[in-house]
Amino acid sequence: MPDNAGLAGAKSGPAFAFAFVTSNSPSDRHRMTPLERRASGSLALVFAARMLGLFLVLPVFALEAARYPGGDDPAWIGLAMGIYGLTQGVLQIPYGTASDRFGRKRVIIIGLAVFAAGSFIAAAAHSLGWLIVGRSLQGAGAVSAAVTALLADQTRDEVRTKAMAMVGASIGLMFALSLVAAPLLAGVGGLPLLFSITGLLALACMAVVAWWTPPEPAEHKSSGRPPGGLGLVLRHAGLVRLDVGVFVLHAVQLAMWVAIPALLVQAGLEKDRHWKVYLPTVLASFVVMALTLFPLERRGYLRAVFLASVGLLTLVQLALSLLAGHPSVAMLAVVLFLFFCAFNVLEASQPSMASRLAPPQARGAALGVYNTLQSLGFFAGGAVGGWLTKHVGAQGLFAVCAGLTFLWLVVAWPMTAPGRSPSPEEVLADEAQAT
């Protein structure tokens, strides 16, 4: 009877996918079940397709937008680029909280529809003003918190970081791919083609969520229950540390790319060949992450790996500050490899820890706050990074980034890695032993 009940539960929703794990040995606990792989793969694909659409625009936006009426004003171009991060940052918490109340998949599909509408408006735009309208609507489709919460709902603690790493890896690959593809596609059809591709990718993501992503676990579907308290999330010291961290991480990431392309050009590498540095360093860093993060997390060293990655990020910024005066392609490639090693570990482990620290009934709200700070980090990194580069140069920019990451290290130092929740098999074994 217990076996049949377990299989019936497994068919009813991914929360019971653990019934497919036939052994409680550590090696089995850290393997994904078929439903976990399906959930992780489908939601990583949603993230990848959505981010590819966004990344395709970034390398060529400033040049292409200058051709529109009103495009001779750098302030308006900057607003058109940054408005996406602003509207997304404002709406992450409402979307996350709504997913706690009304269900993850419903909120994700609505957000993707808004994102697609913004993409098609931007594709049809004939002025910079309409580009700004389209970009702001793209940002209004702020589904990152709901997607991350759904992924957390459908995976166990033991494989959560691996699932988040799949998302992070997909984003990194899309960033590298966009650096190669964006100039080629822009040469064919300009921004209208790029935004049209973005809109079509969003529609494809809606289909993936509706028909491929596994059904939501029964306990996370809309049931009329009140959402978790936002105040509880904001008072949670562990979550606040992670919120500070994700803001700094993405502010530094975007600020870096205000200056990195110019340094590569200064070092003698033409713009259309920058991908030859970006792509190998990104791919090699994924290998390093797989060989270090997952084994060390299983052995209980997640805190040490996390803090070491923040420290490495600080050293990278100091190295870039020194290299800014006399850059070389080889040294920049080495430093960027180290940056991506640290970035990928942090990008995988932070949302995993946030989802594990958050109370289940407030997971959407917690990840909404987390993704809000991520979006605001993007916005601040672009705006402040450009201002710093203009007034204090690349060396000053990287010095400020080093100071920010060191401050993050100080804030993160008291952290403790979240504990593992017991699997259903372990709960049943404990109950049987107690009786």
Buried (B, 14 or more C-beta within 10 A) or exposed (E): EEEEEBEEBBEEBBBBBBBBBEEEEEEBBBBBBEBBBBBBBBBBBBBBBBBBBBBBBBBBBBBBBBEBEBBEEEEBBBBBBBBBBBBBBBBBBBBBBBBBBBBBBBBBBBBBBBBBBBBBBBBEBEEBBBBBBBBBBBBBBBBBBBBBBBBBBBBBBBBBBBBBBBBBBBBBBBBBBBBBBBBEBBEEEBBBBBBBBBBBBBBBBBEBBEEBBBBBBEEBBBEEEEBBBBEBBEEBEBBBBBBBBBBBBBBBBBBBBBBBBBBBBBBEBEEEEBBBBBBBBBBBBBEBBBEBBBEBBBEEBBBEBBBBBBBBBBBBBBBBBBBBEEBBBEBBBBBBBBBBBBBBBBBBBBBBBBBBBBEBBBBBBBBBBBBBBBBBBBBBBBBBBBEBBEEEBBBBBBBBBBEBBBEBBEBBEEBEBBEBEEBBBBEEEEEEEEE
